[in-house]
């Protein structure tokens, strides 16, 4: 895999994983027992831990990148033969 291919794979995988991780542990202001200010809906997230979610997402995306790189580098699934078949 080329460097550009790795960057593309990582960025696409990162965003997909990020959107999957976003709802983890989200509590609304109503669920948290906090009084919402006037004009603010009670269903909005109360202090979402975004930095934690970014770090989790980055870790998962890196693991997936390494796994994909190993599969491509060592041709573990016969990828090259499949692509060269007439």
C-alpha positions as MATLAB code, in Angstrom:
seq = 'XXXXXXXXXXXXXXXXXXXXXXXXXXXXXXXXXXXXXXXXXXXXXXXXXXXXXXXXXXXXXXXXXXXXXXXXXXXXXXXXXXXXXX';
ca = [
       0.000    0.000    0.000;
       1.296    3.439   -0.848;
       1.491    6.321    1.597;
      -1.325    8.098   -0.196;
      -3.453    4.936   -0.050;
      -2.777    4.692    3.683;
      -3.767    8.305    4.238;
      -6.982    7.866    2.262;
      -7.848    4.622    4.066;
      -7.125    6.189    7.464;
      -9.150    9.341    6.832;
     -12.207    7.505    5.516;
     -12.023    4.921    8.293;
     -11.505    7.640   10.915;
     -14.685    9.486    9.946;
     -16.742    6.295    9.734;
     -15.572    5.186   13.169;
     -16.045    8.702   14.587;
     -19.695    8.787   13.575;
     -20.142    5.323   15.093;
     -18.470    6.399   18.373;
     -20.269    9.751   18.726;
     -23.418    8.421   20.460;
     -21.450    6.443   23.079;
     -22.168    7.710   26.572;
     -24.226   10.717   25.527;
     -26.590   12.007   28.184;
     -29.042   14.809   27.657;
     -29.321   17.661   30.133;
     -32.608   16.153   31.251;
     -30.989   12.746   31.900;
     -28.089   14.402   33.702;
     -30.514   16.192   36.015;
     -29.278   19.635   35.022;
     -31.688   22.504   34.622;
     -31.537   23.706   31.006;
     -31.433   27.419   30.400;
     -34.471   29.095   28.931;
     -34.624   28.655   25.155;
     -32.276   25.652   25.093;
     -33.872   22.255   24.386;
     -33.532   19.735   27.208;
     -32.499   16.992   24.783;
     -29.131   18.457   23.797;
     -26.040   16.553   25.020;
     -24.702   17.584   28.403;
     -20.883   17.903   28.308;
     -20.118   15.388   25.560;
     -16.585   13.980   26.012;
     -15.419   14.807   22.478;
     -11.668   14.604   23.158;
     -12.090   11.111   24.583;
     -14.124   10.109   21.542;
     -11.496   11.530   19.164;
      -8.768    9.536   20.917;
     -10.833    6.331   20.845;
     -11.605    6.896   17.169;
      -7.950    7.479   16.327;
      -6.909    4.303   18.129;
      -9.513    2.184   16.375;
      -8.659    3.697   12.980;
      -4.939    3.029   13.535;
      -5.609   -0.609   14.439;
      -7.740   -1.011   11.312;
      -5.047    0.668    9.187;
      -2.359   -1.671   10.498;
      -4.586   -4.710    9.942;
      -5.430   -3.610    6.402;
      -1.771   -2.863    5.659;
      -0.731   -6.341    6.806;
      -3.439   -7.974    4.699;
      -2.367   -6.020    1.601;
       1.400   -6.335    2.213;
       1.395  -10.103    2.723;
      -1.465  -10.774    0.279;
      -3.410  -12.752    2.885;
      -6.679  -12.890    0.948;
      -5.380  -13.363   -2.605;
      -6.114   -9.752   -3.519;
      -3.485   -9.525   -6.256;
      -4.605  -12.715   -7.989;
      -8.188  -11.510   -7.922;
      -7.245   -8.168   -9.471;
      -5.110   -9.780  -12.215;
      -7.707  -12.374  -13.251;
      -9.044  -11.879  -16.781;
];
